[in-house]
Amino acid sequence: MSYDYCVIGGGIVGLATAMQLLERRPGASVVLLEKEGRLAAHQTGHNSGVIHAGVYYAPGSLKAELCRAGAAATKAFCRDNDIPFRTCGKLIVATNAAELERMGALEERARRNGIELTRLDRAGLAEAEPEIEGLGALHVPASAIVDYKRVAAAFGERIRASGGEIRLASPVTAIRETARGIEVDTDRTTINARMLVACAGLQSDRLARLAGLPITHRIVPFRGEYFVLDKKHEGRIRHLIYPVPDPALPFLGIHLTLMIDGSVTVGPNAVLGLSREREAKWSADLADLGAMAGFPGFWRMAQRNWRTGATEFLNSIWRRGYLDQCRKYYPPLELADLKPYPAGVRAQAVEADGRMVDDFLMLESARMLHVCNAPSPAATSALPIAARIVDRIEAKRADLG
């Protein structure tokens, strides 16, 4: 049970990392551990399926750079592996004067990021999307849609074809770093590896603590609730329809998403989760609740964002409020058009001072690298994120000799 590399986490970032380790070092022994019985069981399998262009991110930031590179790399991988994707484009719609003003700043940011886009006035928006209401919009033609579960499955196939090993239903129970390597206990066996990468998503803080790394943050789960629209709406919308983000709010807001199967979803909202991994509404985990309650950063975050949290909670229990968020730019929607759709849980790293971590957060030791926060657009950016991780872990290996 001895390997060159051990990767923990069968989401899209962990899979991309294992795949690229094997590409960099053909013949290396790599094992990937996933505690669930399938790959992409949590965040990867419950996102909106968008290949983002990178409009929202600060010019020159790592997120902006990785998103642009990731969009190109994801599309290329899909072409090479016969995975269907559709470049449908995105409309970021302003519905009032304040949003129109913020849209101008967003346009400038996108152009500084080198993203192709066109500004539409009310008439141009009506021509592009006759049923969408707004004062104007930004048209981002490069935005696309894909099924990330299929992408993750293809990563897994590439890993196995390159000689890597994937172990499902293998929860990690202990991690020990020694001068000679890393020992990883699962509920079945002990694995020895020279180097370890942990991409554990919703459990990333717990894995880092298990490995003895000093952490100041905790993962706080936010539940994103979606609806799928009645089939009569399929084909009536040609683009992804997004709101102009409010910089004062921590999350983007509800949007209309074309899915690769032809359906249209609306969402997500952002409701505090009662469990890290149980997606069903009102499903709670006492250990997760206790961990949040005992973390001062959670209460500081809640104090700062209580108005937004209250609104999100109200819209979660009152579908009419949720509907109103959609109807401001898509008036044809009725309450009966909102059909049940699986929710997803997002891992949000929160620091002890209550600050939500908005960028990538990695913790390291001599033989380990833990990805503790991989925010949106992590799915889009998985391949270049993995390349950076592999760069770091290979540098560590070289330092060790």
Secondary structure, 3 states (H helix, E strand, C coil): CEEEEEEECCCHHHHHHHHHHHHHCCCCCEEEECCCCCCCCCCHHHCCCEECCCCCCCCCCHHHHHHHHHHHHHHHHHHHCCCCEECCCEEEEECCHHHHHHHHHHHHHHHHCCCCCEEEEHHHHHHHCCCCCCCEEEEECCCEEECHHHHHHHHHHHHHHCCCEEECCCCEEEEEECCCCEEEEECCCEEEEEEEEECCHHHHHHHHHHCCCCCCCEEEEEEECCEEECHHHCCCCCCEEEECCCCCCCCCCCEEEECCCCCEEEECCCEECCCCCCCCCCCCCHHHHHHHHCCHHHHHHHHHCHHHHHHHHHHHHCHHHHHHHHHCCCCCCCHHHEEECCCEEEEEEECCCCCECCCCEEEECCCEEEEEECCCCCCCCHHHHHHHHHHHHHHHHHHHC
